[in-house]
Amino acid sequence: MTTKQSDLPDILMEHGIGLKNVKNVADHYLGDMDIKIKNDVFKVTVMLQQKEIK
């Protein structure tokens, strides 16, 4: 368990490699990050845009 505070919406704690870093990468690549916590299950979904293949 961690006692770190988060500045991400709806998240009380940060874990792992750093959700702030993951969010920054998603933003940089015009993507999005979604975080859900339900019944002690922590789920992070990251979507990134792919450049058009010609």
C-alpha positions as CSV (number, residue, x, y, z in Angstrom):
1,M,0.0,0.0,0.0
2,T,1.2,3.5,-0.8
3,T,0.5,6.8,0.9
4,K,1.4,9.0,-2.1
5,Q,-1.3,11.4,-3.1
6,S,-2.4,11.7,-6.8
7,D,-3.4,14.7,-8.9
8,L,-5.2,12.5,-11.3
9,P,-9.0,12.6,-11.1
10,D,-10.8,9.9,-9.1
11,I,-7.5,8.2,-8.0
12,L,-6.3,8.3,-4.4
13,M,-3.0,6.6,-4.9
14,E,-0.3,6.2,-7.6
15,H,1.2,2.8,-8.3
16,G,3.7,1.0,-10.5
17,I,5.9,2.9,-13.0
18,G,3.9,6.1,-12.4
19,L,0.5,6.8,-13.7
20,K,1.4,10.5,-14.2
21,N,4.1,9.3,-16.7
22,V,1.7,7.0,-18.5
23,K,-0.8,9.9,-18.8
24,N,1.9,12.2,-20.1
25,V,2.8,9.7,-22.8
26,A,-0.9,9.2,-23.8
27,D,-1.4,12.9,-24.0
28,H,1.8,13.3,-26.1
29,Y,0.6,10.8,-28.6
30,L,-2.9,12.3,-28.7
31,G,-4.3,9.3,-26.8
32,D,-6.2,8.9,-23.6
33,M,-5.9,7.0,-20.3
34,D,-8.9,5.6,-18.3
35,I,-8.6,4.4,-14.7
36,K,-11.2,2.3,-12.9
37,I,-11.2,0.8,-9.4
38,K,-13.9,-1.7,-8.4
39,N,-13.9,-4.2,-5.6
40,D,-10.1,-3.8,-5.0
41,V,-9.4,-4.3,-8.8
42,F,-7.3,-1.6,-10.3
43,K,-7.7,-1.3,-14.2
44,V,-5.9,1.1,-16.5
45,T,-6.7,1.4,-20.1
46,V,-4.4,3.4,-22.4
47,M,-5.3,4.2,-26.0
48,L,-2.9,5.8,-28.5
49,Q,-3.4,7.1,-32.0
50,Q,-1.5,5.4,-34.8
51,K,-0.2,7.4,-37.7
52,E,-2.0,6.7,-41.0
53,I,-0.2,3.9,-43.0
54,K,0.1,4.8,-46.7
